[in-house]
Amino acid sequence: QVQLVESGGGLVQAGDSLRLSCAASAPFGSYAMGWFRQAPGREREFVAAISWSGGSVYYTYYADSVKGRFTISRDNAKNTVYLQMNSLKSEDTAVYSCAASRASRVGYSGRNYYTRSDNYDYWGQGTQVTVSS
């Protein structure tokens, strides 16, 4: 069982930056990590994901809407995954949640695996990001 706790959300203006953090309660090198978001009245959507520590490199995946503006990274020594969000827009306003998927499930799956929320085993409570225009 892995518990995930997000932090770093807040109220910012359009064009500003925020960095979200997701701290895991246990070593999480064997988990792929993802960020999802949900705006009021909308379904949860994929934002970004990073592969687990099984290979020589980490693979990252992004939604088209955030590509070039958001960057996902992980620090396994700190059991933390980050989401650096730059050039924020009002449409980025949402509750952002991190999620973990066991390596035994992920294997060496491609992008499609990471974008599906039902492929993740553990979820955090979420952190609110509000971008005013």
N, C-alpha and C positions, 0 to 999 in steps of 0.2 A: 504494500500500500504506500502510495506517495501522496503527500499533501502539498498543494501548490498555493502560494500566496503572492498575489500581484500587488504592485505598488507603483507610484509615479504618475498616476493620473491627475487631472486637474483641469482648470479653466484657463484657456489661452486664447490669443487672438490669431486670426488667420495669418499664415506665414511664419508663425512661431514653431518652436521645436519642443518635443518632450521625449524623455526616455522612460519607457516602462521596464520594470523588472519583475521577474517571476522566480521566487525562491522555492526550491524543493526541499522537502523534509529529509530526504535521503539521497545518497549518491545516485545521480541520474544519467551517468554516461551511457547507460544501455537503454535510454529512452530517446525517441525522436520527440521534438518539441514543436508545438504550433501555437500561433496566436489567431484567435477568432474575435469577431466583434458583432455586436447586435445593437442596432439603433431602434428607438421606439417604433412599434408598428411594423417592424421588418424582421425577416428571418436572420438567424445567425449566419455570418459569412466568413469565409476563410480570408485571412490577411497575409500570414507568412508562416513558414515552417523551416526547420533545420534538422538535418539527419542526425542519427545517433553516432556514437564514437566507434563504429565498427570498421571504418575504412581509413585510408590515409588522409582523406579530405572530407570536409563537411559540405554537403549539398544544401543549398538554400532555395526556397521557392516563394514566390510572391504572387499576390493577386495583381491583375493588370492595373487596378485602380491605385495601387500604392507603389508599384515598381518605379524605382528611381528616386523615391522619396523616403521610403522606410528601409531599415536594415535590421535583420535579425542576427543575433550572435549568441554564443553560449560560453560560459566559463565553468567547466566541470569541477574545477578546484573549489569553486564557491557554490556549486549546485544551483546556478542561476542562469536564466536565459533572459536576454534583453531584446527590446524592440525600440530602436532609435527612430523617431518619427520627425521628419523635417518637412518644411513647407506645408504645414497643416492647413486643411481646408475645412469649411463648415460641414461638408459631407463626411468628414472623418469622425464627427461626433457620434459616440457610441459607448457602450460598456465593452471593454476589452478583457478577454479571458485567455489565459494560457492553458495548454493541455499537453498531456504526455501520452505517448504511445509506446508500448513495450517493443523492444528490438525483435523479440521472438515473433511478433506480429508483422512488424514493418519489413524486416529483412532488408532487401535492397530494392524496395519498391520505388516506382517513379513518382512523378508529381501528382498524378491523379489520386494516389493513396493519401497523400498529405492534405489534400484539399477537403476531404470528407470528414466531417465532425464525428461520425459514428466509428471512425477508425481509432479514436483516442480513448484511452482507458481512464484517465484521471483529469479532473478539471479544477481550476481555481474558482474563487468566488467572483472575480472580475473587478476591474477598476474603471471608474467613469472618466472619460475624456470628453470635454466640451470645448468646441472651437467656435468662437464668436466671429462673425464676419464684419 
